[in-house]
Amino acid sequence: MRRIDKKQKRKSKLVKKLLVGFCLMLMAGAAYFVYQYQEGVSMAEPVDTQVQEYEFHGEKTLDDKVNVLLLGIDAREEEGQSRTDSIMVAQYDPKEGSAKLISIMRDIYTEIPGYKNYKINTAFFLGGPELLRETLKNNFDLDIEYYATIDFKGFEKMVDVLAPNGIEIDVEKKMSANIGVSLEAGQQKLNGKELLGYARFRKDAESDFGRVRRQQQIINEMKNELLSTNGVLRLPKMIGAVQPYIQTNIQGQDLLSFIKDIAIQRPDKIETLTIPIDNSYQDVRYEGVGLALDIDFEKNKDAIQSFLKGDSTMELSAEDSGNE
């Protein structure tokens, strides 16, 4: 009996030590998160423009996948309202641990609810992310639950905190026109400002299609950086640094849950799709609008639904910029 009592006491002491050690680790982790977050906050520059509150009536998908409307914002003080420089819909499947990304060309000519036909990025200018969500729902039958916007300064901060030495990119040609930086061709590491310029470049034969292709490439590279050991450690600082430049309806608890799941499941690659797809559009000049993309909405809606369902039998890309 005495031997059993001694074993139980030793076991009890071991359990207590493990619990104390676990609690100390949690406290240290929490302290590290708070410290790094505050470090990031101190790096953020004051935002002069007044933050605009957006309404957003998100809709959940029927299969429990999470769809997020991601918007890159070109905020120009002289115009008051911001414009969308990039429109993407990201989908995360928590069951499969997979991620997909749909890029919507901003020059698609479409009907905007409550207004006449414009380029699709005008929906945000007229009614914020909610009107853009309604436009995407009406045209492509997309259910979108969340939105997130980030402006150019926020993107630069995100890159510089996440990858202090830069993101490695093979720049395919010399780029400088209207992007605020001058990039030479070749393999190199780009900082936040340079990477933003690379993402925005459109003065070549590919035009906006090349710009969208590069944006998709950057998101995959940043995903790899984020899921690295150093990326995970820098995450709290990055959140603090970019917070003033981001607007979203994703609550803090949901955001941490998404980050945790993605960090654990670590999707190998983000699958991408560009809308419009090959052979489904033509360039048309409209009065008062300029040059826009006149697309086959049924063909592109079918492509989106097939892509999200994992149907690989369809031709889904527009990388070659082929049109009708």
N, C-alpha and C positions, 0 to 999 in steps of 0.2 A: 504493500500500500504506500509506504514511504517513497519507494522508487517512482511509483506512478505520480504521486503528488509533486515530487521534484521535477519530473518531466513536464507535467502540466504547467508548473510555475515558470520553467525555462521557456516553454512554448508561449506562455502568456506574455513574458517579458519581451520575447522576440517580436511578437505581434505588435506590442506597444511601440517598440523601437521603429518598426517598419511604418506604422501609422504616423509617428512623429516625423520620421524622415520624409514621408510622402507629403505631409502638411507643410513642412519646411520648403520642399521643392515647389509646391503650389504657390506659397507665399513669395518665394524668390522669382518664380515665373511671372507672377502678377506685378511684382515690383519692377522687373525688367521691362514688361510691356508698358507700364505707366511711364517709366523713365524715358524709354525710347519714343513713345507717343508724344510726350512733352517736348523732346528734342526735335521731333518733326514739326510740331506746332510752331516752335520758335524759328524754324526755317521758312515758314510760309510768309509771304509778303502780304501787307494789308490790301484787302480788296476794296477798291474805291466805289465801285458800282453797287447800287442797292440790290440785295438778293431778292429775286422775284419768286414768290410762292406759286407753284403750279398745282392745278388740280389734275388728278389722274385716276380714272376708274378702271383699274386693271382687271383682266379676266383670267382666271386660272384655266389651264389646259385640262382636258378630260382624262389624260393619262398620267397626271402628277409630274410631268416634266416642267421645268421652270424656264419661262421665256422672259428675257430682259431686253428692252429697247435701249441700245447704247448710242449716244449722240455726241459727236465731237462738235463743239460750239465755236463759231467765229464771232466773238463778242466785239462789236464796234460801237464805241460810246456815241459817235456822231449819229448813228442810226437808231439809238435807243434799244430796240428789240434785237435779240441775237438771231443769227442764222445758223443752220446746221451745215457744217462742212463735211460731215460723214454720218451716214445712217446705217446702223447694223442691228440685227436681232440675234442675240446669243441664246442658245438653248443648252441647259444642263440637265442630264438625266441622272438623278441620284441613285437609281437602281443599277444602271449599267456603269456609272462613273464616267460617262462620255460627254463630250462637249462639241457643239456645232455652232457655226457662225454664218449668218446670211448677210451679205452686203447689198444694200439697196442703192442703186445709182441715183444721185440727187437730182438729175435732169430728166427723170421720167415724167412725161406729161400725163396728168391724171385729174380726175374729178376730186375735188376736196369738199367734204360735206359742208353745206351751208354757203359755199362759194362756187365760182365758176372754175373751169379747168386752169390749172397752173402746173409748174414744176413741183414735184412732190416735196422738195425741201421747203417750199413756201408754206406748207401746212404748219410747221413749227413757228414760223414767223407770224402767222395769223392767229394761231390758237394754242401754241405751246405743245408739249408732248402728248396731251390728251387728244388734240385734233389730229396729230400725226398718227397716234394709235388707231383712231377711228378710220383714218384714210387707209392704213395698212390692213385693217380688218375688212373693210368694204372691198378692197381690191384683191387681197391675197388670202383672205380667211385665216388670218393669224390671230391667235389669242395671246395677248401679252399682259403679264401680271405686274411687271415692274419696269421702271425706267431709271436711267442714270445719265446725266450730262456732265461733261468735263470740258473746260476751255483749254486753249493752247498753253497758257502758263501752267495750268495744272498738269498737263501731259509732260511738259518739260521737267517739272519737279518730280513727278512719278519716276521718270527714267533716271534722273540724276541720283535719287535716293536708292532706288532698287539696284542700279548698276553704276556705282561711282566711277568705274573705269570705262563705262560705255557698253553699248550693245553691239556685238559683232555683226556686220552686214556686208555683203558683197554688192557694192554699188555698181550697177551694170554700165553706167555711162556718166559723163560729167554732168552735173546738175547745178544750176544757179538761178534760173529765171523765176522771179517772183516768189522765192522761198526764204529769203532772208539770210541764207548762207551759201557758200560755194563748196560743192563736194566734187572731189576727184574720183575717177573710176577706180575700182579695185576693192579688195578685202580690207576692212578697217573697222575700228570701234567708234561709234557715234555717240555723242552726248545727247542730252535731251533736246536742245535747240536744233542740232544737226539732224537728229532722227525725225523731228517734226517736219523739217524741211524736206527730208527724203520722202516722208509720208504724203506730203502735199504736192510734190512735183507733178506737173501734168503737161509740160510743154514739149511733147514728142508725139510720135504717131499713135501711141496707145491712148493718149489723153486721159480721161477720167478712168478708163478701164485699167490702165497701168497704175494709176494712183490707188485704186481700190485693191489691186493685187498686192501692192507694197504694204498697204495698211494691214491686210490679212497676214502677210509675212511677219510684220512687226509684232502683231498680237501673239503669234505662235512663239516668236523669240522671247517676248516678255513673259509668256507663260512658263517657258523653260527656266528663265532666270528666277521667276517667283517661286517655283517649286524646288529650286536648289537649296542646299543648307543655308548658304548666305542669304538667299532671298527670303526664306522663312524668318531668319533672325532680323532682317531689315524691315519686315512687314509692318510692325507697329509704328516705326518712324515714318514709313511711307504714308500710312493712313493719316497720321497727324499732319504731314506736310501738304497733302493734297486736299484735305477736308474743306478748306475755304473755297476751292475751285470746283467742287462737285455738288450737284443737286440730285437727289434720289428719293424715292419712296420706300427703299429697302431699309427696314429697321435694323438697328445695331445687332440685335440677337440673331436675326435671320442672316445678316451678312457674315457674322462670325461662324454660323452653322455652315453656310456655303463654303467659306474658306477652309474650314476644318475638313469637310467631306472631300473637297478637291485636293487638299494637301495629302489626305490619306489614300485616296484612290488614284491620284496622279495620272490623268488621261495622257496617253502617249502623244497624241496630236489632236489639234482642233480641226475638224473637218470644215471646209469652207464652200460656199456657193455664192456666185455673183448673179444678181438680178438686174437687167434681163439676161437670159441665157442666149447662147448662140442661135442665130437664125430666127429670132423672135422680135426683132425691132428694126426700125429705120430712123435716120436723122431727118427731122422735119423742122422747118422754121415757121413759128407762129407769130402773128402780129401782136406786139406788146409783150411777148415772152422771149423771143429769140430762138436760137437753135435748141431743140429738145428731142428726147427719145420717145417716139411713138411705138408702144410695145403691144404685143399680143398678150393680154392679161390672162386669158384662160390657159395658154401654154405655160406661162410663168407661174401661175398659181399651182398648176399640176406639178411643175418642177419642184416648187417649194414643199408641197405635201409629200412627194416621193422622197425628197432629200431628208426630211425630218423623220420619215418612217423607215429610212435605211434602204430604200429601193435603189440599187446600183445599176439597174438596167437602162436608165435614161441618161441622155447627154445633158449634163447639168452645169457645165461651166461656160463662161464667156471670156476665157483668158485670151483667145485669139482675136477678140473684138469683131467676130464675124457678124454681119447683119444681113437683112434681107435686101 
